[in-house]
Amino acid sequence: MIIPIVAYGDPVLRKVAKEIDADYPELSNLIDNMWDTMYNANGVGLAAPQIGRPIRLFLVDTTPFSDDEELSETERTALKGFKKAFINAKIEEETGEDWSFNEGCLSIPDVREDVKRKGTVTISYMDENFKPHRETYDGLLARVIQHEYDHIEGVLFTDKLSTLKKRLLKGRLKQISQGKIAVDYRMRFPEMKKAR
């Protein structure tokens, strides 16, 4: 089932999400619905806060990046078929040089900006069967994981922009929160005026 994606301006996107346990109601169904929602919006990641759930759960599928000719064969291979659910994730370490990459977000449609992030990330998490993992990723995989992890920490990629960039985007972000934007997937806008 496709769930509306929460737009910029909704308070749920600013909450530090809560951990869950294996008894979380309908977790398997929720994860399936999140995959459907993410693919319907052509995303490579989706966090539970983006569908209005302030819980520490996010999904990543970097397969669409594996067609990028500018990447090395090793990078393309790492991205192809990388599909995981991350529950109760905790970034243990971010290392390496800062590097910029143009990011976007399903909750902030039609806004893309260069964001600097560390090149390597070590993360511990539970999979959908609550089996624990501790893994290290680099490059685009690390970036997508960092972006989605930020969501469960109440952080958006626009928070990482310069003060000037934030000022320049302020009007567009306000329009997004009011639903004054054309988007080809289901969304919920926090400040949209209700029809009378």
C-alpha positions as CSV (number, residue, x, y, z in Angstrom):
1,M,0.0,0.0,0.0
2,I,1.3,3.4,-0.9
3,I,1.4,5.9,2.0
4,P,1.5,9.7,1.5
5,I,4.9,11.2,2.1
6,V,5.0,13.9,4.7
7,A,6.2,17.3,3.2
8,Y,8.7,19.8,4.6
9,G,7.3,21.7,7.5
10,D,5.6,18.8,9.3
11,P,6.8,18.6,12.9
12,V,7.4,14.8,12.6
13,L,10.4,15.5,10.4
14,R,12.1,17.3,13.3
15,K,11.6,14.7,16.0
16,V,14.4,12.4,17.1
17,A,12.7,9.1,16.4
18,K,12.1,6.4,19.1
19,E,13.6,2.9,19.1
20,I,11.2,0.0,18.5
21,D,11.3,-3.7,19.4
22,A,10.2,-6.8,17.6
23,D,6.7,-6.5,18.9
24,Y,6.1,-3.2,17.1
25,P,2.6,-3.6,15.6
26,E,2.4,-4.7,11.9
27,L,6.1,-4.1,11.4
28,S,6.5,-6.4,8.4
29,N,3.5,-4.8,6.8
30,L,4.8,-1.3,7.5
31,I,8.2,-2.2,5.9
32,D,6.4,-3.6,2.8
33,N,4.3,-0.4,2.5
34,M,7.4,1.7,2.9
35,W,9.1,-0.1,0.0
36,D,5.9,0.4,-2.1
37,T,5.9,4.1,-1.2
38,M,9.6,4.6,-1.9
39,Y,9.5,2.9,-5.3
40,N,6.3,4.7,-6.3
41,A,8.1,8.0,-5.7
42,N,11.3,6.8,-7.4
43,G,13.4,7.1,-4.2
44,V,16.5,5.3,-3.1
45,G,15.8,5.7,0.6
46,L,12.8,6.4,2.9
47,A,12.7,6.9,6.6
48,A,9.6,6.2,8.8
49,P,9.3,9.9,9.8
50,Q,8.7,10.7,6.2
51,I,5.4,8.8,6.4
52,G,4.5,10.3,9.7
53,R,6.0,7.6,12.0
54,P,8.6,8.9,14.5
55,I,10.4,5.5,14.8
56,R,14.0,4.5,14.1
57,L,13.4,2.7,10.8
58,F,14.6,3.5,7.3
59,L,15.0,1.7,4.0
60,V,17.7,1.9,1.4
61,D,17.8,0.5,-2.2
62,T,20.7,2.0,-4.2
63,T,20.1,-0.1,-7.3
64,P,19.1,2.9,-9.5
65,F,22.6,4.4,-8.9
66,S,24.3,1.3,-10.3
67,D,23.6,2.5,-13.9
68,D,25.7,5.7,-13.4
69,E,28.5,5.5,-16.0
70,E,30.7,8.0,-14.1
71,L,31.1,5.5,-11.2
72,S,33.8,2.8,-11.1
73,E,32.8,-0.8,-11.8
74,T,33.5,-1.5,-8.1
75,E,31.1,1.3,-7.0
76,R,28.4,0.2,-9.5
77,T,28.7,-3.4,-8.2
78,A,28.4,-2.3,-4.6
79,L,25.3,-0.2,-5.4
80,K,23.5,-2.9,-7.5
81,G,21.0,-4.9,-5.5
82,F,21.9,-3.1,-2.2
83,K,18.5,-3.3,-0.5
84,K,18.2,-3.2,3.3
85,A,15.9,-2.1,6.2
86,F,17.7,-0.5,9.1
87,I,16.0,-0.6,12.5
88,N,17.3,1.3,15.6
89,A,20.4,2.4,13.6
90,K,23.2,4.1,15.3
91,I,26.1,5.7,13.4
92,E,29.2,4.6,15.3
93,E,31.8,6.6,13.2
94,E,32.0,8.9,10.2
95,T,35.5,9.2,8.7
96,G,37.3,10.2,5.5
97,E,37.4,13.4,3.6
98,D,34.3,15.6,3.2
99,W,32.9,15.4,-0.3
100,S,30.0,17.1,-2.0
101,F,27.2,15.4,-3.9
102,N,23.9,16.8,-5.2
103,E,21.1,15.5,-2.8
104,G,17.4,15.6,-2.9
105,C,14.6,14.4,-0.6
106,L,11.1,12.9,-1.2
107,S,9.8,15.2,1.6
108,I,11.3,18.3,-0.2
109,P,10.4,17.7,-3.9
110,D,12.1,19.8,-6.6
111,V,14.9,21.0,-4.3
112,R,18.4,19.6,-5.0
113,E,21.6,21.0,-3.5
114,D,25.2,20.0,-3.0
115,V,25.8,18.6,0.5
116,K,29.1,17.8,2.1
117,R,29.4,14.5,4.0
118,K,32.2,12.2,5.3
119,G,33.2,9.5,2.8
120,T,32.9,6.5,5.1
121,V,30.3,5.5,7.7
122,T,30.2,2.7,10.3
123,I,26.7,1.9,11.5
124,S,25.1,-0.6,13.8
125,Y,21.5,-1.6,13.3
126,M,18.9,-4.4,13.4
127,D,17.5,-5.9,10.2
128,E,13.8,-6.7,9.8
129,N,14.3,-9.9,11.8
130,F,16.0,-8.0,14.6
131,K,19.3,-9.6,13.9
132,P,22.1,-7.2,14.9
133,H,24.7,-5.9,12.4
134,R,27.7,-3.6,12.4
135,E,28.9,-2.6,9.0
136,T,31.1,0.0,7.3
137,Y,30.1,1.6,3.9
138,D,31.7,4.3,1.8
139,G,31.0,6.4,-1.2
140,L,27.4,6.7,-2.4
141,L,26.2,3.9,-0.1
142,A,27.5,5.8,2.9
143,R,25.9,9.0,1.7
144,V,22.4,7.5,1.2
145,I,22.7,5.8,4.6
146,Q,23.8,9.1,6.2
147,H,20.9,11.0,4.6
148,E,18.3,8.5,5.8
149,Y,19.9,8.3,9.2
150,D,19.6,12.1,9.5
151,H,15.8,11.7,9.1
152,I,15.6,9.5,12.3
153,E,17.6,12.2,14.1
154,G,15.2,15.0,13.0
155,V,17.7,16.4,10.5
156,L,17.0,17.4,6.9
157,F,19.6,17.8,4.1
158,T,18.7,21.5,3.9
159,D,20.0,21.9,7.5
160,K,23.5,21.2,6.1
161,L,23.5,24.1,3.7
162,S,25.1,27.5,4.1
163,T,23.1,30.3,5.7
164,L,22.9,32.0,2.3
165,K,21.5,28.9,0.6
166,K,19.0,28.5,3.4
167,R,17.8,32.0,2.9
168,L,17.5,31.6,-0.8
169,L,15.4,28.4,-0.4
170,K,13.1,29.8,2.3
171,G,10.3,30.8,0.0
172,R,10.4,27.5,-1.9
173,L,10.3,25.5,1.3
174,K,7.3,27.5,2.5
175,Q,5.5,26.7,-0.8
176,I,6.3,23.0,-0.4
177,S,4.8,23.0,3.1
178,Q,1.7,24.7,1.7
179,G,1.3,22.2,-1.1
180,K,2.0,24.8,-3.8
181,I,4.1,22.3,-5.8
182,A,3.4,19.8,-8.6
183,V,4.5,16.3,-7.5
184,D,3.7,12.9,-9.1
185,Y,3.4,10.9,-5.9
186,R,1.1,11.1,-2.9
187,M,2.1,13.7,-0.3
188,R,0.7,15.2,2.9
189,F,1.3,18.9,3.3
190,P,1.3,20.4,6.8
191,E,0.1,23.9,5.9
192,M,-2.2,23.2,3.0
193,K,-5.4,25.1,3.3
194,K,-8.4,22.8,3.6
195,A,-11.0,23.2,0.9
196,R,-14.3,24.6,2.2
